[in-house]
Amino acid sequence: MARPAATAITFELDPGQLDLEKWRDASSPGTGLLVLAGAVVEYARVYDRITAELLGRGDVIQPRDEEQRDAFVSCELIWRALEPARFAILDVAFADRVRTFPQIGDELLRRVERRARDLEVVRAIAAQPRLDVRLVLLLWHLAPRWGRVEPGGIRLPLPLTHELLGRMVGAERPSVTHALGRLAAAGLVSEDSGGRHLHGTLEEHLGTLTGRSPDQGEKAHVSTGGQSAQ
């Protein structure tokens, strides 16, 4: 019974910049979009800097209304599809249909939470002082969801430009280009028309770059009311 109730209006968009605002239900500020297929980048522009988040199948997007905007710091959201993308509209009618099926709402909530956890991981990656380590951690973070296992490693068949990678890890494009060149020279990451290839394992990459495995990294200390918690 839940499957027919979960039926939603869908639409497809070609690669390029997306105007997702026009697909919102004007009568319902809470209208969201569920990514059904494709790779979509959400850019956030604050002052003179832009960050990027990679979204895909199962991610929930909720274009903001005026009530959600920061009163002082302006943040502009821009969406771009890296490949043909398909979306489902989670509007008022959809909410009414699934009201008696809490498992559907629970699943959507889990997907929102997954996106929030993913953002936390990327934030921690962006805090790494070394750009080559940031890039390696980001690419391996993307690998389980977007990668394809092949002999000797994993291939990421995504059009991840140097500029996009930089906006995901907080770096300028020229610096990313140089860092990727060093990773290629070390035999860790290569690039061709089919995407990027991660050779070996994450442990081998970090060992080559830092001399330490992931488990040997320094423990972070967080201040908790004057005390230190490890």
Secondary structure, 3 states (H helix, E strand, C coil): CHHHHCCCCEEEECCEEECHHHHCCCCCCCCEEEEEECCEEEEEEECCEEEEEEECCCCEECCCCHHHCCCCCCEEEEEEECCCEEEEEECHHHHHHCCCCHHHHHHHHHHHHHHHHHHHHHHHHHCCCCHHHHHHHHHHHHHHHHCEEECCEEEECCCCCHHHHHHHHCCCHHHHHHHHHHHHHCCCEEEECCEEEEECCHHHHHHHHHCCCHHHCCCCCEEECCEEEC
